Amino acid sequence: MYPISSTFLKTLATSHTMLARVDAFYNGQLTLSNVPFTDGSVTVDRASKTRRTLSLTVSDPKHLPWTAADKLAAYGQQLVVSRGIRFTNGAEEWVPLGTFRIDESSGDVLTGPVNITGTSAESNIIDDAFQTPTTTRGYGGCVDAITALIRQTLPSATITNLTAGQRNPTCAVAAWDAGAARWDAVSQIALAMRAEIYVDAQNRFVIRDLPDVVNGSVAWDIAEGEGGTLISSARSMPRTGVYNAVVASGENSASALPPKSGVARDTNPASPTRWGGPFGKVTKFISSALWISSGDCQAAAEYALFDATAPNVQTSLQSLPNPALEGNDIVRLIHAGRKERYLVQSLTVPLTAEGSFSINLRGGKDDAA
């Protein structure tokens, strides 16, 4: 969660004045301060290759772009979005919601409105497929390889390693053909070090350990009742996406090494998903050219099994908005007489006071705290 003051957090559950701001930039220069929008939202989604997306409505058709140089055109123009609170003493505190390249601006030329969509900087890497065969050979660590691949596209990009101990394990030699997806390669390298990479609200490419809903620290309590922020919640418990065995394989022709593999099964006799129990036998297969040893494959299989057998409770809720939440935060949901820990899978932050704040959660681990 983006660092905010305790006053900000407490004020979320009380009457306050919300603030929102959108500024337009081109090539690092401010071109339009305080874009006059009437509606909008920022969505953060762990399942999307672009972690953050923007939807914005500008009522005045004069802002509809006609040329590539116009302030809200889709030729490298960016929108920087933030939301905040004005306290009763007049002080303000702001939270960044992201930097978005404009992907499209459209609308009626006479009456408007202008509808704008944008995405975070992963899109730039996604667009820049490899023009020639590319390899990780020569890069000592995974973070070094990730940094190089990103900066070949965005030379001034900020890459921040937030893994425990700022890990930078040795990167296996892997190769991709011309036309292969650069962002997929970056994501594969991050996964090989059991981490994820995404662009955060501060426009940084962040490398972070994969979240652990069971043991990770809780970023925010969402509670019903007086003093709480919960408005409504609903839950489902599907078996889709639940596995009780994982086979991880690594085949790396670039290193001229023989194929490796690892297998992990849920053998806990008390587990509702134990292999061969009433749940049945459901296997997930994963692979990466960056797993070059049996140990790499076994570790990958065991981590994937831990994630696959986690409680597959999916909860959607409406809450008073907390713009500081991130897509991999762990929250404690206090409702219906229970306390449960969840991983934030996605959320939508409104840019107006009338908009709703929706969160989709996964996990459902009981919390005795």
C-alpha positions as CSV (number, residue, x, y, z in Angstrom):
1,M,0.0,0.0,0.0
2,Y,1.2,3.5,-0.8
3,P,2.4,5.1,2.4
4,I,-0.2,7.4,3.9
5,S,-0.6,9.1,7.2
6,S,-2.6,7.6,10.1
7,T,-4.8,10.7,9.8
8,F,-5.6,9.9,6.2
9,L,-6.5,6.3,7.0
10,K,-8.7,7.3,9.9
11,T,-10.4,10.0,7.8
12,L,-11.5,7.5,5.2
13,A,-14.3,6.3,7.5
14,T,-15.5,9.8,8.4
15,S,-17.0,12.7,6.5
16,H,-14.4,14.4,4.4
17,T,-13.7,16.3,1.1
18,M,-12.2,14.1,-1.6
19,L,-9.9,15.6,-4.2
20,A,-8.8,14.3,-7.6
21,R,-6.5,15.7,-10.2
22,V,-5.4,14.8,-13.7
23,D,-2.5,16.6,-15.5
24,A,-1.4,16.1,-19.1
25,F,2.3,15.8,-20.1
26,Y,4.2,15.3,-23.4
27,N,7.8,14.3,-23.4
28,G,8.1,15.1,-19.8
29,Q,6.7,18.6,-20.1
30,L,3.4,19.7,-18.5
31,T,0.9,20.7,-21.3
32,L,-2.4,20.9,-19.6
33,S,-2.8,21.4,-15.8
34,N,-5.9,20.1,-14.1
35,V,-7.7,18.4,-17.0
36,P,-11.4,19.3,-16.5
37,F,-12.9,15.8,-16.2
38,T,-16.4,15.0,-15.1
39,D,-16.0,11.3,-14.5
40,G,-13.3,8.7,-14.4
41,S,-11.7,5.8,-12.6
42,V,-8.4,3.9,-12.2
43,T,-8.5,0.1,-12.2
44,V,-5.7,-2.0,-10.7
45,D,-5.7,-5.6,-11.8
46,R,-3.1,-8.3,-11.0
47,A,-4.4,-10.5,-13.8
48,S,-3.7,-7.9,-16.5
49,K,-0.4,-7.5,-18.2
50,T,-0.9,-3.7,-17.8
51,R,-1.4,-3.4,-14.0
52,R,-3.2,0.0,-14.1
53,T,-5.8,1.3,-16.6
54,L,-7.5,4.7,-16.8
55,S,-11.0,5.7,-18.0
56,L,-11.7,9.4,-18.1
57,T,-14.6,11.6,-19.3
58,V,-14.1,15.2,-20.4
59,S,-17.3,17.0,-21.2
60,D,-16.1,19.8,-23.4
61,P,-15.6,18.7,-27.0
62,K,-12.9,21.4,-27.5
63,H,-10.5,18.9,-25.8
64,L,-11.1,16.3,-28.5
65,P,-7.7,16.0,-30.4
66,W,-7.5,16.7,-34.1
67,T,-3.8,16.4,-34.6
68,A,-1.0,14.3,-33.2
69,A,0.3,17.3,-31.3
70,D,-2.9,18.0,-29.4
71,K,-2.7,17.8,-25.7
72,L,-5.0,14.7,-25.3
73,A,-3.9,12.9,-28.4
74,A,-2.6,9.3,-28.4
75,Y,1.0,9.9,-29.7
76,G,3.0,9.7,-26.5
77,Q,0.9,12.0,-24.4
78,Q,0.5,11.0,-20.8
79,L,-1.9,11.7,-18.0
80,V,-0.7,11.7,-14.3
81,V,-3.6,11.0,-11.9
82,S,-3.9,11.4,-8.2
83,R,-6.6,11.4,-5.5
84,G,-6.5,12.9,-2.1
85,I,-8.3,14.3,1.0
86,R,-8.8,17.8,2.2
87,F,-8.9,17.7,6.0
88,T,-11.1,20.0,8.1
89,N,-8.1,22.2,8.9
90,G,-7.7,22.9,5.2
91,A,-4.6,20.7,4.8
92,E,-4.4,18.3,1.9
93,E,-2.8,14.8,1.4
94,W,-2.5,13.2,-2.0
95,V,-2.0,9.7,-3.2
96,P,-0.7,8.9,-6.8
97,L,-2.9,6.6,-8.8
98,G,-0.6,6.3,-11.8
99,T,0.9,7.6,-15.0
100,F,-1.0,6.6,-18.1
101,R,-0.1,6.9,-21.7
102,I,-3.2,7.9,-23.7
103,D,-4.3,4.9,-25.8
104,E,-7.5,6.5,-27.3
105,S,-9.5,9.7,-27.2
106,S,-12.9,9.7,-28.9
107,G,-16.2,11.6,-28.8
108,D,-18.8,13.6,-30.7
109,V,-17.0,16.6,-32.3
110,L,-20.0,19.0,-31.5
111,T,-21.4,17.8,-28.2
112,G,-18.8,15.6,-26.6
113,P,-18.0,14.2,-24.2
114,V,-14.4,13.2,-24.9
115,N,-13.8,9.6,-23.7
116,I,-10.2,8.8,-22.9
117,T,-8.6,5.5,-22.1
118,G,-5.0,4.9,-20.9
119,T,-2.7,2.3,-19.6
120,S,0.5,2.1,-17.4
121,A,4.0,1.8,-18.8
122,E,3.9,-2.0,-19.3
123,S,2.2,-1.2,-22.5
124,N,5.3,0.4,-23.9
125,I,7.2,-2.8,-23.3
126,I,4.4,-5.0,-24.6
127,D,4.4,-3.0,-27.9
128,D,8.2,-3.4,-28.3
129,A,8.6,-7.0,-29.4
130,F,12.1,-8.2,-30.0
131,Q,13.3,-7.2,-33.5
132,T,16.2,-9.6,-33.4
133,P,16.9,-12.9,-31.5
134,T,17.6,-11.9,-27.9
135,T,19.3,-13.7,-25.0
136,T,20.0,-13.2,-21.3
137,R,23.6,-14.3,-21.8
138,G,26.0,-11.8,-20.3
139,Y,23.7,-10.6,-17.5
140,G,24.8,-11.8,-14.1
141,G,21.6,-11.5,-12.2
142,C,17.9,-11.7,-12.9
143,V,17.4,-8.0,-11.9
144,D,20.2,-7.0,-14.3
145,A,18.5,-8.8,-17.2
146,I,15.1,-7.3,-16.4
147,T,16.6,-3.8,-16.2
148,A,18.4,-4.2,-19.5
149,L,15.3,-5.5,-21.3
150,I,13.1,-2.7,-20.0
151,R,15.7,0.1,-20.7
152,Q,16.2,-1.0,-24.3
153,T,12.6,0.3,-24.7
154,L,12.4,3.0,-22.0
155,P,16.0,4.3,-21.3
156,S,14.9,6.4,-18.3
157,A,12.7,3.8,-16.7
158,T,13.0,3.4,-12.9
159,I,13.3,-0.2,-11.9
160,T,13.0,-0.8,-8.2
161,N,13.9,-4.1,-6.5
162,L,11.6,-4.6,-3.4
163,T,12.2,-8.3,-2.9
164,A,13.3,-9.4,0.6
165,G,17.0,-8.6,0.8
166,Q,16.9,-7.0,-2.7
167,R,17.5,-10.5,-4.2
168,N,19.3,-10.6,-7.5
169,P,19.8,-14.4,-8.2
170,T,21.9,-15.6,-11.1
171,C,19.9,-15.5,-14.3
172,A,19.9,-18.6,-16.5
173,V,20.8,-18.2,-20.1
174,A,17.5,-18.1,-22.1
175,A,16.8,-17.0,-25.7
176,W,13.9,-15.5,-27.5
177,D,13.3,-15.3,-31.3
178,A,12.6,-12.2,-33.3
179,G,9.0,-11.2,-32.8
180,A,8.8,-12.7,-29.3
181,A,7.0,-10.6,-26.6
182,R,9.5,-8.5,-24.6
183,W,7.2,-8.1,-21.6
184,D,6.6,-11.9,-21.5
185,A,10.3,-12.3,-21.3
186,V,10.6,-9.8,-18.5
187,S,7.8,-11.5,-16.6
188,Q,9.4,-14.9,-17.0
189,I,12.6,-13.7,-15.6
190,A,10.8,-12.2,-12.6
191,L,8.9,-15.5,-12.1
192,A,12.1,-17.5,-12.2
193,M,13.2,-15.5,-9.1
194,R,9.8,-16.2,-7.6
195,A,8.8,-12.6,-7.9
196,E,6.4,-10.4,-10.0
197,I,7.0,-7.2,-11.8
198,Y,4.5,-4.4,-12.5
199,V,4.3,-0.6,-12.8
200,D,3.1,1.0,-9.6
201,A,1.3,4.2,-8.9
202,Q,4.6,6.1,-8.9
203,N,5.4,5.0,-12.5
204,R,8.1,2.6,-11.3
205,F,8.8,-0.9,-12.6
206,V,8.6,-2.7,-9.2
207,I,10.0,-6.2,-8.7
208,R,8.4,-7.7,-5.6
209,D,8.2,-11.1,-3.9
210,L,5.1,-13.1,-4.9
211,P,2.5,-12.3,-2.2
212,D,1.8,-14.8,0.6
213,V,-1.8,-14.4,1.9
214,V,-1.1,-16.8,4.8
215,N,2.0,-15.2,6.3
216,G,2.2,-11.7,4.7
217,S,1.5,-8.5,6.7
218,V,-1.9,-7.0,6.6
219,A,-2.0,-3.6,4.8
220,W,-5.6,-2.5,5.8
221,D,-8.6,-3.7,7.8
222,I,-12.0,-3.5,6.0
223,A,-14.7,-3.8,8.7
224,E,-18.4,-3.6,8.8
225,G,-20.3,-1.5,11.4
226,E,-19.6,1.8,13.0
227,G,-16.2,3.2,12.3
228,G,-15.6,0.7,9.5
229,T,-15.4,1.2,5.7
230,L,-17.3,-1.9,4.4
231,I,-20.5,-1.2,2.5
232,S,-21.3,-4.7,1.1
233,S,-19.7,-8.0,0.3
234,A,-20.4,-11.2,-1.6
235,R,-18.4,-14.4,-1.8
236,S,-18.1,-17.5,-4.0
237,M,-16.1,-20.7,-3.7
238,P,-15.5,-22.3,-7.1
239,R,-13.1,-25.3,-7.7
240,T,-12.0,-23.7,-10.9
241,G,-8.3,-22.9,-10.7
242,V,-7.6,-25.3,-7.8
243,Y,-5.0,-28.0,-8.3
244,N,-3.5,-30.6,-6.0
245,A,-0.4,-31.4,-8.1
246,V,2.0,-29.3,-10.1
247,V,4.6,-30.5,-12.6
248,A,7.2,-27.9,-13.4
249,S,9.6,-28.5,-16.4
250,G,12.6,-26.6,-17.7
251,E,14.0,-27.0,-21.1
252,N,16.7,-24.7,-22.1
253,S,18.3,-25.1,-25.6
254,A,20.3,-21.9,-25.2
255,S,22.3,-23.5,-22.3
256,A,22.6,-26.9,-24.0
257,L,21.4,-28.6,-20.8
258,P,19.1,-31.6,-20.6
259,P,15.5,-31.0,-19.7
260,K,14.7,-30.9,-15.9
261,S,11.5,-31.3,-14.0
262,G,10.0,-31.3,-10.5
263,V,6.7,-32.6,-9.1
264,A,4.8,-31.5,-6.0
265,R,1.5,-33.0,-4.7
266,D,-0.8,-32.1,-1.9
267,T,-0.2,-35.0,0.5
268,N,-1.4,-33.5,3.7
269,P,-4.0,-36.0,5.0
270,A,-6.0,-33.1,6.6
271,S,-6.2,-31.1,3.4
272,P,-9.5,-30.9,1.6
273,T,-7.6,-30.9,-1.7
274,R,-5.2,-33.9,-0.8
275,W,-4.1,-35.9,-3.8
276,G,-6.3,-38.9,-4.3
277,G,-8.9,-37.7,-1.7
278,P,-12.6,-36.7,-2.4
279,F,-11.4,-33.7,-4.4
280,G,-9.8,-36.0,-6.9
281,K,-6.6,-35.6,-8.9
282,V,-6.1,-32.3,-10.7
283,T,-2.6,-31.5,-12.2
284,K,-1.2,-28.1,-13.3
285,F,1.7,-28.0,-15.7
286,I,4.1,-25.1,-15.8
287,S,7.4,-24.5,-17.6
288,S,10.2,-22.0,-18.1
289,A,13.4,-22.0,-20.0
290,L,14.9,-20.2,-16.9
291,W,14.6,-23.3,-14.7
292,I,17.8,-25.0,-15.5
293,S,18.2,-27.4,-12.6
294,S,16.0,-30.0,-10.9
295,G,16.1,-27.8,-7.8
296,D,14.7,-24.8,-9.7
297,C,11.9,-26.9,-11.1
298,Q,11.1,-28.5,-7.7
299,A,11.0,-25.1,-6.0
300,A,8.7,-23.7,-8.7
301,A,6.4,-26.7,-8.4
302,E,6.2,-26.4,-4.6
303,Y,5.5,-22.6,-4.7
304,A,2.8,-23.1,-7.4
305,L,1.2,-25.9,-5.4
306,F,1.1,-23.6,-2.4
307,D,-0.8,-21.0,-4.4
308,A,-3.0,-23.5,-6.2
309,T,-4.2,-25.2,-3.0
310,A,-4.8,-21.9,-1.1
311,P,-8.5,-21.3,-0.2
312,N,-10.2,-20.4,-3.5
313,V,-12.7,-18.1,-1.9
314,Q,-13.4,-15.1,-4.1
315,T,-15.0,-12.1,-2.5
316,S,-16.2,-8.9,-4.1
317,L,-17.1,-5.9,-2.0
318,Q,-17.9,-2.3,-2.0
319,S,-16.1,-0.1,0.5
320,L,-15.4,3.5,1.2
321,P,-12.5,4.4,-1.1
322,N,-8.9,3.8,-0.1
323,P,-6.8,5.1,-3.1
324,A,-3.6,3.9,-1.5
325,L,-4.3,0.2,-1.9
326,E,-2.2,-1.8,-4.4
327,G,-3.0,-4.9,-6.4
328,N,-0.9,-7.3,-4.3
329,D,-1.8,-6.0,-0.8
330,I,-3.2,-8.3,1.9
331,V,-6.3,-7.0,3.6
332,R,-8.2,-8.3,6.7
333,L,-11.9,-8.4,6.0
334,I,-14.0,-8.3,9.2
335,H,-17.6,-9.2,8.4
336,A,-20.4,-11.6,9.4
337,G,-18.7,-12.4,12.7
338,R,-15.5,-13.5,11.0
339,K,-12.0,-12.2,10.4
340,E,-10.3,-13.3,7.1
341,R,-7.2,-12.5,5.2
342,Y,-7.4,-11.9,1.5
343,L,-5.2,-10.9,-1.4
344,V,-6.3,-7.9,-3.4
345,Q,-6.7,-9.2,-7.0
346,S,-8.2,-6.0,-8.5
347,L,-9.8,-2.7,-7.5
348,T,-11.3,0.3,-9.1
349,V,-10.8,3.8,-7.6
350,P,-13.3,6.4,-8.7
351,L,-12.2,9.9,-9.5
352,T,-15.4,11.5,-8.3
353,A,-17.2,11.5,-5.0
354,E,-20.2,9.7,-6.5
355,G,-18.2,6.8,-7.9
356,S,-18.1,3.4,-6.2
357,F,-15.0,1.7,-4.9
358,S,-15.0,-2.0,-5.7
359,I,-12.5,-4.6,-4.7
360,N,-12.1,-8.2,-5.8
361,L,-10.3,-10.4,-3.3
362,R,-8.9,-14.0,-3.2
363,G,-7.9,-16.1,-0.3
364,G,-10.3,-16.4,2.6
365,K,-7.7,-17.5,5.2
366,D,-9.1,-17.3,8.8
367,D,-7.3,-14.7,10.9
368,A,-7.3,-15.0,14.6
369,A,-5.7,-11.5,15.1
